[in-house]
């Protein structure tokens, strides 16, 4: 496995996100348009693509939410590569990169029904927080946080 740091212009990242968006459209149903507006990738500068034997297998990204907070976005593992620890690998690399850039914490939002995603985040030290920002009153969302830099 190799990890490549890139930006949202990378074709492999864009292709994985297309698959993610198709999966989320099916999952979110009538609510997809609401969530989709917060998931545009055109300005994301910090993206990760994980490769298995030169095949793009997983991705993730983060963007600045505030001076000290990075928001993790666009986490996805191609179904044929699941159950190999790629989610942990990607979220760990995103945290390391955000820490290098001086962020103190990472936050994220996911669906309360995406149990596998929630398990990855909780196994990696994220803890549940009240829903933030645009997700504050969204019952189908859960939000998580992790301190990544105590300095």
C-alpha positions in Angstrom: 0.0 0.0 0.0 1.1 3.5 -0.7 -0.3 6.8 0.4 -0.2 9.9 -1.8 -0.9 13.4 -0.5 -2.5 15.5 -3.2 -5.3 18.0 -3.7 -8.8 17.8 -5.1 -7.6 18.2 -8.7 -6.1 14.7 -8.6 -8.1 12.4 -11.0 -7.9 9.4 -8.7 -9.3 11.4 -5.8 -12.1 12.7 -8.0 -12.9 9.3 -9.3 -13.1 7.8 -5.8 -15.3 10.7 -4.7 -17.7 10.0 -7.6 -18.2 6.6 -6.2 -18.6 8.0 -2.7 -21.2 10.5 -3.9 -23.2 7.7 -5.7 -23.2 5.6 -2.5 -24.3 8.6 -0.4 -27.0 9.6 -2.8 -28.5 6.2 -2.4 -28.0 6.2 1.4 -29.3 9.7 2.0 -32.3 9.5 -0.4 -34.4 12.6 -0.3 -31.9 14.4 2.0 -29.0 14.0 -0.4 -29.2 17.5 -1.8 -28.9 19.0 1.7 -25.7 17.0 2.5 -24.2 17.3 -1.0 -24.0 21.1 -0.7 -21.4 20.7 2.1 -19.3 18.2 0.2 -18.0 20.1 -2.8 -14.3 19.3 -3.4 -13.3 22.1 -5.8 -11.4 24.0 -3.0 -10.0 21.2 -0.9 -6.2 21.4 -0.8 -5.5 18.5 1.5 -6.5 15.1 0.0 -5.1 11.6 0.5 -5.4 8.7 -1.9 -4.4 5.2 -0.8 -3.2 2.8 -3.4 -3.1 -1.0 -3.4 -0.9 -2.3 -6.2 -1.2 1.0 -8.0 -5.0 0.9 -7.8 -6.7 3.8 -6.1 -8.4 2.1 -3.1 -9.4 4.7 -0.6 -9.4 8.5 -0.1 -10.1 11.2 2.4 -9.5 14.9 2.8 -9.6 17.8 5.3 -10.3 21.4 5.1 -9.9 24.3 7.5 -12.9 24.8 9.7 -11.3 27.3 12.0 -7.8 28.5 12.9 -7.2 25.4 15.1 -9.7 22.9 13.6 -9.5 20.7 10.5 -12.7 19.1 9.3 -12.3 15.6 7.8 -14.3 15.1 4.7 -14.8 12.7 1.8 -13.7 9.5 3.5 -14.3 6.5 1.2 -12.9 3.0 0.6 -13.7 1.2 -2.6 -15.9 -1.8 -1.6 -13.4 -4.3 -3.1 -10.7 -3.1 -0.7 -12.7 -2.9 2.5 -11.8 -4.7 5.7 -8.1 -4.1 5.1 -7.6 -1.2 7.5 -7.6 1.5 4.8 -10.0 3.7 6.7 -7.6 3.8 9.7 -4.6 4.4 7.4 -6.3 7.3 5.7 -7.7 9.0 8.8 -4.3 8.6 10.5 -2.5 10.2 7.6 -5.1 13.1 7.5 -4.6 13.7 11.3 -0.8 13.7 10.9 -0.9 16.1 8.0 -3.3 18.4 9.8 -1.1 18.3 12.9 1.9 19.2 10.7 0.0 22.3 9.5 -0.7 23.4 13.1 -4.3 22.2 13.7 -5.1 21.3 17.3 -8.2 19.1 16.6 -10.0 17.3 13.9 -13.8 17.1 13.6 -16.1 15.2 11.2 -19.7 14.5 10.5 -21.1 11.2 9.3 -24.5 9.4 9.1 -25.7 7.8 12.3 -26.5 4.8 10.1 -22.9 4.3 8.7 -21.9 2.0 11.5 -18.6 0.8 9.8 -17.5 4.4 9.4 -18.4 5.2 13.0 -16.4 2.2 14.2 -13.3 3.4 12.3 -13.5 6.8 13.9 -14.1 5.5 17.4 -11.3 2.9 17.1 -9.0 5.8 16.1 -9.8 8.0 19.2 -12.6 10.2 17.9 -15.3 10.9 20.4 -18.9 12.0 19.9 -19.6 15.7 20.3 -22.8 17.7 19.8 -23.5 18.3 16.1 -21.8 21.4 14.9 -22.6 24.1 12.3 -25.0 23.1 9.6 -25.5 19.7 11.2 -26.7 21.0 14.6 -30.4 20.1 14.1 -29.9 17.1 11.7 -31.1 13.9 13.5 -29.5 11.6 10.9 -26.0 13.1 11.5 -23.5 12.4 14.3 -20.3 14.5 14.8 -17.0 13.5 16.2 -13.8 15.2 17.4 -10.2 14.3 18.3 -7.5 16.4 19.8 -4.5 15.9 17.5 -2.0 18.4 18.9 -1.8 19.4 22.6 0.8 22.0 22.1 
